[in-house]
Amino acid sequence: MSRTLIIFCLTVLLLSACNAKRDDHAKDYLVFRYNESKGIPNLDPAFARSLPVIWPVHQLFNGLVQLSDSLVVEPCIAKSWEVSSNGLEYTFHLRNDVFFHSSPLFGDSKQRKVVAADFVFSINRIINPDIASPGAWVFATLDTEKKGTTGGCLAINDSTLRLYLKKPFPAFLGQLSMPYAYVVPKEVVDYYGRDFGRNPIGTGPFFLKYWKEGEKLVMRRNPNYFEVDSKGQALPYLEAVSITFIADKQSEFLEFMVGNLDFLSGVHASSKDELLTRSGKLNPKYNGQISLITGPYLNTEYIGFLVDTLQLSNSARVSEKVRKAIAYGFDRHKMMTYLRSNMGYPAEGGFIPLGMPGFDSTFVGFTYNPHYAAKLLEEAGFPQGKGLEPITISTTDDYVDICEFIQHQLGQIGIPIRVEVMPGATYRDMMANAKLTFFRGSWVADYADAENYLALFVSSNFSPNGPNYTHFSSKEFDQLYHRASMESNNAKRYKIYQQMDSVIMSNAVVVPLYYDKVVRFTRADVVGLKANPMNLLTLKRVSKLKPS
């Protein structure tokens, strides 16, 4: 080969490589890129208990129902359903155009339609103690002893599924939107066993294409996905989702700032002042480059009191009036502005958070009123705090600033507060075993029904066997809880929930601090990404603007 020909061939190869790189770069608008600093241990819906797992699982799988951004239960694989008049039977009618992702385990066609028996298998897999799924509690209300069923589930035919409950539970439909209720194919699960989480096959808008642990996970567009948009266009819009695993939050932030990531969830302390103003707005210098998306997040931050008179000595008890003095004695607005850059909403309502269906925007709980707090303190027998023993609030190191703020403000009206910082594991163990008399807590919703919050105060749920860490007991509250469990009408049930919330506040069992906020940053070319109170990452309707 002549020297001229060699040079010509090398030039052609070089130009081809450059053009290929330009083509790849030009297609970046079809790929959504985000980082998961905590890593992803598996992609099995049976073990989707934390957001790092829930987010990709949500792209790969579907359930009978799904939640809208306003937490309304909507059809998904089930196109419709009926609930019996006694609230014990749920009958779902399935779509006939839903297929599992392609797999050689389905035979020559490599495809298989989803049928009702797949949900019977999937639900019974979750409740199987050998699987040890942390989501087994979701189906605790199923009547597993019902004759003619498998674990309370019955496939009447390929497109009709019936679930039987032991007792009415109106929140059940919302629970079915959780990843634990996503459908999986028996033949694939049987083949892979415990490794199904590394080889997931679902029905979602994306399928798993590539996964190298600690480096990258890629999901590709499912060409057979069954949902379409309002114009009839097939979902999803994106061709791929790419997830990296950079552990260092500062490095993650820098990758986002230079445009190598499209999305950043939350705001780390090290980057807060760069991205946000003190009032919680986007730093103006990033207008046109970055978008800030915020909205309510179903998490109530609070301080709680152990009120079990059998558990506490007289000297350890905090009387109701002192508890209320504490509740009125600090400024939540100032606390959020200076300590959280307004990345949350001051909790001046009840325990049910903003964004939860049933939240009562007209209900006023505890607002900052130091004069009234001082009056309550005097009525309790401690004028200006005289004679009041120091009250110790227990917390972990990530909430020390909040507790010290409360300590300072309450000290100004004469309430002596000590802040005790504990390791996370010790703190959680002591709170669960009713060994903390005054503690800082959080409650994040598992499902979109206020029952999830109010169950914390039912007398039958005393810790350590339940989530009632305050050991609050009220016959009135328990009766209202029972009434709500029998009420299938949402509007009527929400009214009962609001009565229950009022009972909690009137007893000052807990003092809400703030309702959390979903905080998301995207590059300016990302379209269609929204915030929702469950903090789900839903990408099937997301797209990116094509570069000009």
C-alpha positions as CSV (number, residue, x, y, z in Angstrom):
1,M,0.0,0.0,0.0
2,S,1.4,3.4,-1.0
3,R,2.1,6.1,1.6
4,T,-0.5,8.4,0.0
5,L,-3.2,5.6,0.2
6,I,-2.3,5.0,3.9
7,I,-2.6,8.7,4.7
8,F,-6.0,8.8,2.9
9,C,-7.3,5.8,4.8
10,L,-6.2,7.2,8.1
11,T,-7.8,10.6,7.3
12,V,-11.1,8.8,6.5
13,L,-11.0,6.8,9.7
14,L,-10.3,10.0,11.8
15,L,-13.1,11.9,10.1
16,S,-15.5,9.0,10.7
17,A,-14.6,8.8,14.4
18,C,-15.1,12.6,14.8
19,N,-18.4,12.4,13.1
20,A,-19.5,9.5,15.3
21,K,-18.6,11.5,18.4
22,R,-20.5,14.5,17.1
23,D,-23.5,12.2,16.4
24,D,-23.3,10.7,19.9
25,H,-23.2,14.2,21.4
26,A,-26.1,15.3,19.3
27,K,-28.2,12.5,20.7
28,D,-27.5,13.5,24.3
29,Y,-31.0,15.2,24.3
30,L,-32.5,11.7,24.2
31,V,-30.7,10.6,27.4
32,F,-31.6,11.6,30.9
33,R,-28.6,11.5,33.3
34,Y,-28.6,11.5,37.0
35,N,-26.3,10.3,39.8
36,E,-27.1,8.0,42.7
37,S,-24.5,8.7,45.4
38,K,-25.7,5.9,47.7
39,G,-25.5,3.2,45.1
40,I,-28.2,0.7,44.0
41,P,-28.0,-2.7,45.6
42,N,-30.7,-4.4,43.5
43,L,-33.7,-3.7,41.2
44,D,-36.2,-6.1,42.7
45,P,-39.6,-4.5,43.7
46,A,-39.7,-6.9,46.6
47,F,-36.9,-4.9,48.2
48,A,-37.6,-1.4,47.0
49,R,-37.7,0.3,50.4
50,S,-35.5,3.4,49.8
51,L,-35.5,6.0,47.1
52,P,-32.2,4.9,45.5
53,V,-33.9,1.6,44.7
54,I,-37.5,2.9,44.2
55,W,-36.5,5.4,41.6
56,P,-35.1,3.0,39.0
57,V,-37.6,0.3,39.9
58,H,-40.3,2.8,39.2
59,Q,-39.0,3.1,35.6
60,L,-38.8,-0.7,35.1
61,F,-42.1,-1.9,36.6
62,N,-45.8,-1.1,36.9
63,G,-48.6,-2.1,39.2
64,L,-52.4,-2.2,39.1
65,V,-52.7,1.5,39.9
66,Q,-50.5,4.5,40.0
67,L,-50.5,8.0,41.6
68,S,-50.9,11.3,39.9
69,D,-48.6,14.2,40.9
70,S,-51.5,15.3,43.2
71,L,-51.6,11.7,44.8
72,V,-54.9,10.7,43.2
73,V,-55.0,6.9,42.5
74,E,-55.3,6.4,38.8
75,P,-55.5,3.3,36.5
76,C,-52.3,1.7,35.3
77,I,-52.3,-2.0,34.3
78,A,-55.8,-2.2,35.8
79,K,-58.0,0.0,33.6
80,S,-60.8,0.0,36.1
81,W,-61.9,-1.6,39.5
82,E,-64.8,-1.9,41.9
83,V,-64.9,-2.2,45.7
84,S,-67.7,-4.2,47.3
85,S,-70.2,-2.4,49.5
86,N,-68.7,-4.0,52.6
87,G,-65.1,-2.9,51.6
88,L,-63.8,-6.5,51.6
89,E,-63.5,-7.3,47.9
90,Y,-61.5,-5.4,45.3
91,T,-62.1,-6.5,41.7
92,F,-59.6,-5.2,39.0
93,H,-60.1,-5.3,35.3
94,L,-56.8,-5.5,33.5
95,R,-55.7,-4.0,30.2
96,N,-55.0,-6.6,27.5
97,D,-52.1,-4.7,25.8
98,V,-49.4,-4.9,28.6
99,F,-46.3,-7.1,27.9
100,F,-43.3,-7.9,30.0
101,H,-39.9,-6.7,28.6
102,S,-38.4,-9.0,26.1
103,S,-36.7,-12.1,27.5
104,P,-35.5,-15.5,26.0
105,L,-37.2,-17.1,29.0
106,F,-40.6,-16.4,27.4
107,G,-39.8,-18.7,24.5
108,D,-39.4,-18.0,20.8
109,S,-41.5,-14.9,20.8
110,K,-39.5,-13.5,23.7
111,Q,-42.6,-11.7,24.8
112,R,-45.5,-12.4,27.1
113,K,-48.7,-10.6,28.0
114,V,-49.4,-9.8,31.6
115,V,-52.4,-11.7,33.1
116,A,-54.2,-11.7,36.4
117,A,-52.3,-14.8,37.6
118,D,-49.1,-12.7,37.4
119,F,-50.4,-10.5,40.1
120,V,-51.5,-13.5,42.2
121,F,-47.9,-14.7,42.0
122,S,-46.3,-11.3,42.6
123,I,-48.4,-10.6,45.7
124,N,-47.9,-14.0,47.2
125,R,-44.1,-13.7,46.6
126,I,-44.1,-10.5,48.7
127,I,-45.9,-12.1,51.6
128,N,-43.9,-15.3,51.4
129,P,-41.7,-15.3,54.6
130,D,-38.9,-17.1,52.8
131,I,-38.5,-14.1,50.5
132,A,-38.3,-11.8,53.6
133,S,-39.5,-8.7,51.7
134,P,-39.8,-5.6,53.9
135,G,-43.0,-4.9,52.0
136,A,-45.0,-7.8,53.4
137,W,-46.9,-5.5,55.7
138,V,-48.6,-3.9,52.7
139,F,-50.7,-7.0,52.2
140,A,-51.3,-7.7,55.9
141,T,-55.0,-6.9,55.4
142,L,-55.5,-9.6,52.8
143,D,-57.7,-12.5,53.9
144,T,-55.0,-15.2,53.3
145,E,-57.4,-17.9,54.7
146,K,-60.1,-17.2,52.2
147,K,-61.2,-20.4,50.6
148,G,-60.6,-20.8,46.8
149,T,-57.9,-18.1,46.8
150,T,-54.1,-18.1,46.9
151,G,-53.2,-15.8,49.8
152,G,-56.4,-13.8,49.4
153,C,-55.9,-13.4,45.7
154,L,-58.0,-14.9,42.9
155,A,-57.5,-14.7,39.1
156,I,-61.1,-15.1,37.9
157,N,-59.8,-15.1,34.3
158,D,-56.8,-13.6,32.5
159,S,-58.1,-10.1,32.7
160,T,-59.9,-10.1,36.1
161,L,-58.3,-10.1,39.5
162,R,-60.0,-10.1,42.9
163,L,-58.4,-9.4,46.2
164,Y,-60.1,-10.2,49.5
165,L,-59.5,-8.3,52.7
166,K,-60.0,-9.4,56.3
167,K,-61.5,-6.1,57.3
168,P,-62.2,-2.8,55.5
169,F,-59.2,-0.6,54.9
170,P,-59.8,2.3,52.5
171,A,-56.0,3.1,52.3
172,F,-55.5,-0.3,50.6
173,L,-55.9,1.1,47.1
174,G,-53.2,3.7,47.7
175,Q,-50.9,1.0,49.1
176,L,-51.2,-0.9,45.8
177,S,-49.4,2.0,44.1
178,M,-46.2,1.1,46.0
179,P,-43.3,-0.8,44.3
180,Y,-44.0,-3.8,46.5
181,A,-47.2,-4.3,44.5
182,Y,-45.5,-4.1,41.0
183,V,-46.0,-7.2,38.8
184,V,-43.1,-9.6,38.0
185,P,-43.0,-12.7,35.7
186,K,-42.9,-16.1,37.5
187,E,-40.7,-17.8,34.9
188,V,-38.0,-15.1,35.1
189,V,-38.1,-15.0,39.0
190,D,-38.0,-18.8,39.2
191,Y,-35.0,-18.9,36.8
192,Y,-32.9,-16.2,38.5
193,G,-34.1,-16.7,42.1
194,R,-32.2,-14.3,44.4
195,D,-30.5,-12.8,41.4
196,F,-33.7,-11.4,39.9
197,G,-32.8,-8.1,41.4
198,R,-29.7,-8.1,39.1
199,N,-31.7,-9.3,36.1
200,P,-35.1,-7.5,36.3
201,I,-37.8,-8.0,33.8
202,G,-40.9,-5.8,34.2
203,T,-43.5,-3.9,32.2
204,G,-42.2,-0.3,32.7
205,P,-41.4,2.4,30.2
206,F,-37.7,1.4,30.3
207,F,-35.8,-1.9,30.5
208,L,-32.4,-2.6,31.9
209,K,-29.7,-2.5,29.2
210,Y,-26.4,-2.3,31.1
211,W,-25.3,-2.3,34.8
212,K,-21.7,-2.2,36.1
213,E,-21.8,-1.9,39.8
214,G,-20.2,1.3,41.1
215,E,-19.9,2.8,37.6
216,K,-23.0,3.0,35.5
217,L,-26.5,1.7,35.0
218,V,-28.4,2.3,31.7
219,M,-32.1,1.8,31.0
220,R,-33.4,1.9,27.4
221,R,-36.8,2.9,26.1
222,N,-39.3,0.1,26.1
223,P,-40.7,0.1,22.5
224,N,-43.7,-1.9,23.5
225,Y,-44.8,0.3,26.4
226,F,-48.6,0.5,26.7
227,E,-49.2,4.1,27.9
228,V,-49.6,7.1,25.5
229,D,-49.9,10.8,26.2
230,S,-52.9,13.0,25.7
231,K,-52.1,13.3,22.0
232,G,-51.8,9.6,21.5
233,Q,-48.0,9.6,21.3
234,A,-46.3,6.6,22.8
235,L,-44.4,7.0,26.0
236,P,-41.7,7.4,27.1
237,Y,-40.2,10.2,25.1
238,L,-36.6,9.6,26.1
239,E,-34.4,6.9,24.6
240,A,-32.4,6.1,27.7
241,V,-31.8,6.8,31.3
242,S,-28.2,6.8,32.5
243,I,-27.3,6.6,36.2
244,T,-23.8,7.1,37.6
245,F,-22.6,6.3,41.1
246,I,-20.4,9.2,42.3
247,A,-20.3,8.9,46.1
248,D,-18.9,12.3,46.8
249,K,-21.7,15.0,46.9
250,Q,-19.3,17.8,45.9
251,S,-18.1,15.9,42.9
252,E,-21.8,15.2,42.0
253,F,-22.6,18.9,42.2
254,L,-19.7,19.8,40.0
255,E,-20.8,17.2,37.4
256,F,-24.2,18.8,37.4
257,M,-22.8,22.3,37.1
258,V,-20.7,21.5,34.0
259,G,-23.7,19.8,32.3
260,N,-22.7,16.1,32.7
261,L,-25.8,15.5,34.8
262,D,-29.4,16.6,34.0
263,F,-30.8,16.3,37.5
264,L,-29.9,17.0,41.1
265,S,-32.1,15.9,44.0
266,G,-32.1,17.9,47.2
267,V,-29.5,20.5,48.2
268,H,-26.3,19.5,50.1
269,A,-25.0,21.9,52.7
270,S,-21.8,22.4,50.7
271,S,-23.7,23.7,47.7
272,K,-26.8,25.3,49.3
273,D,-25.4,28.9,49.3
274,E,-24.2,28.6,45.7
275,L,-27.6,27.4,44.3
276,L,-30.1,29.2,46.6
277,T,-30.8,32.5,48.1
278,R,-31.6,32.7,51.8
279,S,-35.3,32.9,50.9
280,G,-35.0,29.6,49.1
281,K,-35.1,30.9,45.5
282,L,-32.7,29.9,42.7
283,N,-29.5,32.0,42.7
284,P,-30.3,34.6,39.9
285,K,-27.0,34.1,38.2
286,Y,-28.2,30.6,37.1
287,N,-31.4,31.9,35.5
288,G,-31.6,30.3,32.0
289,Q,-29.1,27.6,32.9
290,I,-30.8,25.7,35.7
291,S,-34.4,25.2,36.8
292,L,-35.5,24.8,40.4
293,I,-38.6,22.6,41.1
294,T,-40.1,22.5,44.5
295,G,-43.3,21.2,46.1
296,P,-44.6,19.6,49.3
297,Y,-42.9,16.3,50.4
298,L,-44.8,14.0,52.7
299,N,-42.5,14.2,55.7
300,T,-43.4,15.8,59.0
301,E,-40.5,16.9,61.2
302,Y,-41.6,17.1,64.8
303,I,-40.7,16.9,68.5
304,G,-42.6,14.3,70.5
305,F,-43.3,13.6,74.2
306,L,-43.6,10.3,76.0
307,V,-46.9,10.7,77.8
308,D,-47.3,7.2,79.2
309,T,-48.0,7.8,82.9
310,L,-47.2,4.2,83.7
311,Q,-43.8,4.5,82.1
312,L,-42.8,7.8,83.6
313,S,-42.1,9.0,87.2
314,N,-43.8,12.3,88.2
315,S,-40.5,14.2,87.9
316,A,-40.0,13.0,84.3
317,R,-43.4,14.0,83.1
318,V,-44.0,17.1,81.0
319,S,-47.4,18.4,81.7
320,E,-49.8,19.3,78.9
321,K,-49.6,23.1,79.6
322,V,-45.8,23.0,79.5
323,R,-45.9,21.0,76.3
324,K,-48.2,23.7,74.8
325,A,-45.9,26.4,76.1
326,I,-43.0,24.7,74.2
327,A,-45.2,24.5,71.1
328,Y,-46.0,28.2,71.1
329,G,-42.6,29.3,72.3
330,F,-40.4,29.3,69.1
331,D,-40.6,30.9,65.7
332,R,-40.9,28.3,62.9
333,H,-40.7,30.9,60.1
334,K,-37.4,32.2,61.4
335,M,-36.1,28.7,62.0
336,M,-36.8,27.7,58.4
337,T,-35.3,30.9,56.9
338,Y,-32.1,30.8,58.8
339,L,-31.5,27.1,59.2
340,R,-33.1,25.5,56.2
341,S,-33.1,28.3,53.5
342,N,-36.9,27.9,53.4
343,M,-36.5,24.3,52.1
344,G,-39.6,23.3,54.0
345,Y,-42.9,24.8,55.2
346,P,-43.4,26.0,58.8
347,A,-45.7,23.5,60.4
348,E,-48.5,25.6,61.8
349,G,-51.2,23.1,61.1
350,G,-51.5,19.5,62.4
351,F,-49.4,16.4,62.1
352,I,-50.8,15.5,58.7
353,P,-48.4,17.2,56.3
354,L,-49.0,19.7,53.5
355,G,-49.5,17.8,50.2
356,M,-51.3,14.9,51.8
357,P,-54.9,14.4,50.7
358,G,-56.9,15.3,53.8
359,F,-54.6,18.1,54.8
360,D,-56.7,20.9,56.3
361,S,-55.4,24.3,55.2
362,T,-57.8,26.1,57.5
363,F,-56.7,24.3,60.6
364,V,-54.4,26.3,62.9
365,G,-52.2,24.4,65.3
366,F,-49.3,26.0,67.0
367,T,-48.0,29.4,65.9
368,Y,-45.3,31.6,67.5
369,N,-46.8,33.3,70.5
370,P,-44.3,33.8,73.3
371,H,-46.8,35.8,75.4
372,Y,-49.3,33.0,75.4
373,A,-46.5,30.5,76.0
374,A,-45.5,32.5,79.1
375,K,-49.1,32.5,80.3
376,L,-49.4,28.7,79.9
377,L,-46.1,28.3,81.8
378,E,-47.5,30.4,84.6
379,E,-50.8,28.4,84.6
380,A,-48.7,25.3,84.9
381,G,-47.2,26.6,88.1
382,F,-43.9,27.8,86.7
383,P,-44.0,31.6,86.3
384,Q,-41.1,32.7,84.0
385,G,-39.9,29.1,84.3
386,K,-39.2,29.3,88.1
387,G,-39.1,25.8,89.6
388,L,-39.2,24.0,86.2
389,E,-36.6,21.3,85.9
390,P,-34.5,21.3,82.7
391,I,-36.1,19.2,79.9
392,T,-33.8,17.1,77.8
393,I,-34.5,16.8,74.1
394,S,-32.8,13.8,72.4
395,T,-31.7,14.1,68.8
396,T,-29.1,13.0,66.2
397,D,-26.2,15.3,65.0
398,D,-28.0,16.2,61.7
399,Y,-30.7,18.1,63.7
400,V,-28.6,19.7,66.4
401,D,-29.0,23.2,64.8
402,I,-32.8,22.9,65.0
403,C,-32.8,21.7,68.6
404,E,-30.3,24.4,69.7
405,F,-32.5,27.1,68.0
406,I,-35.5,25.8,70.0
407,Q,-33.4,25.7,73.1
408,H,-32.4,29.3,72.7
409,Q,-35.9,30.6,72.0
410,L,-37.5,28.7,74.8
411,G,-34.8,29.9,77.2
412,Q,-36.0,33.4,76.6
413,I,-39.4,32.6,78.1
414,G,-37.9,30.6,81.0
415,I,-38.1,27.0,79.7
416,P,-34.7,25.3,80.3
417,I,-33.8,22.9,77.6
418,R,-30.9,20.5,77.3
419,V,-29.9,19.0,74.0
420,E,-28.7,15.4,74.0
421,V,-27.0,14.2,70.8
422,M,-27.0,10.5,70.3
423,P,-25.7,8.1,67.6
424,G,-28.4,7.3,65.1
425,A,-28.8,3.6,65.9
426,T,-28.9,4.3,69.7
427,Y,-31.4,7.1,69.2
428,R,-33.7,5.0,67.1
429,D,-33.5,2.0,69.5
430,M,-34.3,4.1,72.5
431,M,-37.2,5.9,70.8
432,A,-38.7,2.6,69.6
433,N,-38.5,1.2,73.1
434,A,-40.1,4.3,74.8
435,K,-36.9,5.3,76.6
436,L,-36.9,8.9,75.4
437,T,-39.1,11.4,77.2
438,F,-38.7,14.3,74.7
439,F,-37.3,13.6,71.2
440,R,-37.0,14.9,67.7
441,G,-38.6,12.7,65.1
442,S,-39.5,12.5,61.4
443,W,-42.4,10.6,59.7
444,V,-42.2,10.0,56.0
445,A,-45.3,8.6,54.3
446,D,-45.1,5.1,52.9
447,Y,-48.4,5.6,51.0
448,A,-50.6,8.5,50.1
449,D,-53.2,8.3,52.8
450,A,-53.3,10.2,56.1
451,E,-54.0,7.0,58.0
452,N,-50.2,6.4,57.6
453,Y,-49.7,9.4,60.0
454,L,-52.6,8.9,62.4
455,A,-51.7,5.3,63.1
456,L,-48.8,6.7,65.2
457,F,-51.3,7.6,67.9
458,V,-53.6,4.5,68.0
459,S,-53.3,2.9,71.5
460,S,-52.9,-0.6,70.0
461,N,-49.8,0.6,68.2
462,F,-47.7,1.2,71.3
463,S,-44.0,0.8,70.6
464,P,-41.9,-1.4,70.5
465,N,-44.6,-3.4,68.6
466,G,-45.9,-0.4,66.7
467,P,-45.1,3.2,65.7
468,N,-46.8,4.9,68.7
469,Y,-43.6,6.2,70.2
470,T,-45.4,8.7,72.5
471,H,-47.6,6.0,74.0
472,F,-50.6,8.4,73.6
473,S,-53.9,6.7,74.4
474,S,-57.3,8.2,73.8
475,K,-60.6,6.4,73.6
476,E,-62.0,9.2,71.4
477,F,-59.1,9.0,69.0
478,D,-59.3,5.2,68.8
479,Q,-63.1,5.4,68.0
480,L,-62.5,8.0,65.3
481,Y,-59.7,5.8,63.8
482,H,-62.2,2.9,63.7
483,R,-64.8,5.1,62.0
484,A,-62.3,6.2,59.4
485,S,-61.3,2.6,58.6
486,M,-65.0,1.9,57.8
487,E,-65.5,4.9,55.6
488,S,-64.9,4.4,51.8
489,N,-66.0,7.9,50.8
490,N,-62.8,9.9,50.6
491,A,-64.3,13.3,51.5
492,K,-66.0,11.9,54.6
493,R,-62.9,10.0,55.6
494,Y,-60.8,13.1,55.3
495,K,-63.1,14.9,57.7
496,I,-62.6,12.2,60.3
497,Y,-58.9,12.4,59.8
498,Q,-59.0,16.1,60.5
499,Q,-60.9,15.5,63.7
500,M,-58.2,13.0,64.7
501,D,-55.5,15.5,63.9
502,S,-57.2,18.1,66.1
503,V,-57.3,15.6,69.0
504,I,-53.5,15.1,68.7
505,M,-52.9,18.9,68.7
506,S,-55.2,19.6,71.5
507,N,-53.3,17.2,73.7
508,A,-49.9,18.5,72.4
509,V,-48.6,15.0,72.2
510,V,-46.3,16.1,69.4
511,V,-45.2,19.5,68.2
512,P,-44.8,19.8,64.4
513,L,-41.7,21.7,63.3
514,Y,-42.0,21.8,59.6
515,Y,-43.4,20.0,56.6
516,D,-40.6,18.9,54.2
517,K,-40.2,20.1,50.7
518,V,-39.1,18.3,47.5
519,V,-36.2,20.2,46.0
520,R,-35.0,19.4,42.5
521,F,-32.6,21.1,40.1
522,T,-32.5,20.4,36.4
523,R,-30.6,21.7,33.5
524,A,-32.7,24.2,31.6
525,D,-33.3,21.9,28.6
526,V,-35.2,19.3,30.7
527,V,-38.9,19.4,30.0
528,G,-41.8,17.7,31.9
529,L,-40.1,16.8,35.2
530,K,-42.3,17.7,38.1
531,A,-42.3,17.4,41.9
532,N,-44.7,15.2,43.7
533,P,-45.3,14.7,47.5
534,M,-44.1,11.1,47.5
535,N,-40.8,12.3,45.9
536,L,-41.1,9.7,43.1
537,L,-39.0,10.2,40.1
538,T,-41.3,9.7,37.1
539,L,-39.5,9.9,33.8
540,K,-41.9,8.5,31.2
541,R,-43.2,12.0,30.3
542,V,-39.8,13.8,30.5
543,S,-38.0,15.0,27.5
544,K,-35.0,17.2,26.7
545,L,-34.9,20.1,24.2
546,K,-33.1,19.2,21.0
547,P,-30.0,21.5,20.6
548,S,-30.3,23.9,17.7
